[in-house]
Amino acid sequence: MNRKQKIALWIGIIVIILLGLFPPFVEPVGMYGRGRYYKFILFSDDNIDIIKLCVQWAIVAVITGGLIITFKDKKQIRNPQYEAEG
């Protein structure tokens, strides 16, 4: 793993941790809707919007994986024809 890949990985990890520390919460508001907001996880008594948090984590993971693949060095990319011969 080269330097750019490591930076992309660490940024992805930090973003996932921050999303976990400040998750989306839902709060019942009236008859027709629910209030949605972000707050530090230890300072709220409302319910965490787990579906939204998981979607956010998945998006960050996919983007981070894409960046890691994009930042591969040319010598890290394998040649399938060479592997078939050997």
Protein Blocks (a to p, Z undefined) as FASTA:
>chain_A
ZZklmmmmmmmmmmmmmmmmmccddddehjkbccdddddfklccbdcdfklmmmmmmmmm
mmmmmmmmmmpcfklpccfklmmmZZ
